[in-house]
Amino acid sequence: MILVTGAAGHIGNVLVRELVERNEKVRAMVLPGEDLTPLEGLDVEIFEGNILDRARLLEACSGVDLVFHLASLVAITSEQVDLMRRVNIDGTRNVIEAVREAGVRRLVYTSSIHALERPDPDITIDESLKFDPENPAGPYDRTKAAATLLVLEAASQGLDAVVVCPTGVIGPYDYKRSELGEMMLSWMKKSPSLTVQGKFDFVDVRDVAMGHILAAEKGKSGEVYLLSGEQLQISAMRSLVQQAADVDTTEIKFPARFAAFVAPLAEFIYKISHKKPKFTRYSIETLQSNSRISSRKAQAELGYKPRRLFDTIKDTVDWWKVNVHKTISALRTKTQKL
């Protein structure tokens, strides 16, 4: 039996799909009341609970051989920062303890490229960089770094655990409309659309899911593997999306400084609409940061092979055309409890 926390998320549901395709028995851990559309039609055991409930988490780990821990939270408003710390750090600590107590063979933890320290622009980002729990870039970065260090410390004490760090994840099955998904959707419409100056490394969610499986199969305990794809300018990404969607509209380019100036409105918009904003201060900063990221270690040791971003974008556009009516842009329903 394989347990996947955060199973209804973007990476989570795609990972579950791949595991089911391999005829694995999967226990999909979701929040109580969470929308299960991402897992609809999949032959899995749905397990309601949250990683802050130790007793429930231990029950979820019972009889499990492998745990993929993906559940985490990104704070949009300042009021959510404390909850994010508890989910990302305390929740991960709970997972480690439950894995130990239940006798789970291996833990694969989904960290983030943002958990690493931010190097100078001329340095290629790889696994030699340290995880920075004091990262000035933002509280999400710090919480993911702190959680990752907990996993690595547990590994040094004998827990069989591997860490993977995806970059900017895009791709089909984006039922909850990630920030990048919302951006791509806006470019598919037959109306003028925005781009923000900057670039980042983007990777196909299906390749990230496969990277998780490869890490579980071939990864060395206590090791970290970066799962990157291809660096691309935002304006160039918009062009590829419009090409795939067969639309050609006016591009409204936002300089980075101007975007950073208006981005604080995103928190106000979220409080009113409870919909994910087009961009935030954090995302603007990310697009200006160093995104020269290498996945050579994952390719050499795991056999990780990211596909062309052009193919990812085409597949994503095609998926949105068919499934947009099944997606929701709200971050969290009122029935979900932590």
Sequence and secondary structure as in RCSB ss.txt:
>XXXX:A:sequence
MILVTGAAGHIGNVLVRELVERNEKVRAMVLPGEDLTPLEGLDVEIFEGNILDRARLLEACSGVDLVFHLASLVA
ITSEQVDLMRRVNIDGTRNVIEAVREAGVRRLVYTSSIHALERPDPDITIDESLKFDPENPAGPYDRTKAAATLL
VLEAASQGLDAVVVCPTGVIGPYDYKRSELGEMMLSWMKKSPSLTVQGKFDFVDVRDVAMGHILAAEKGKSGEVY
LLSGEQLQISAMRSLVQQAADVDTTEIKFPARFAAFVAPLAEFIYKISHKKPKFTRYSIETLQSNSRISSRKAQA
ELGYKPRRLFDTIKDTVDWWKVNVHKTISALRTKTQKL
>XXXX:A:secstr
 EEEETTTSHHHHHHHHHHHHTT  EEEEE TT   GGGTT   EEEE  TT HHHHHHHHTT SEEEE      
SSGGGHHHHHIIIIIHHHHHHHHHHHHT SEEEEE  GGGB    TTS B TTS B TT TT HHHHHHHHHHHH
HHHHHHTT  EEEEEE EEE S  TT  HHHHHHHHHHSSS EEEES EEEEEEHHHHHHHHHHHHHH  TT EE
EE  EEEEHHHHHHHHHHHHT    EEEE HHHHHHHTTHHHHHHHHH B  S  HHHHHHHHS   B  HHHHH
HH      HHHHHHHHHHHHHHHGGG   BSS TT   
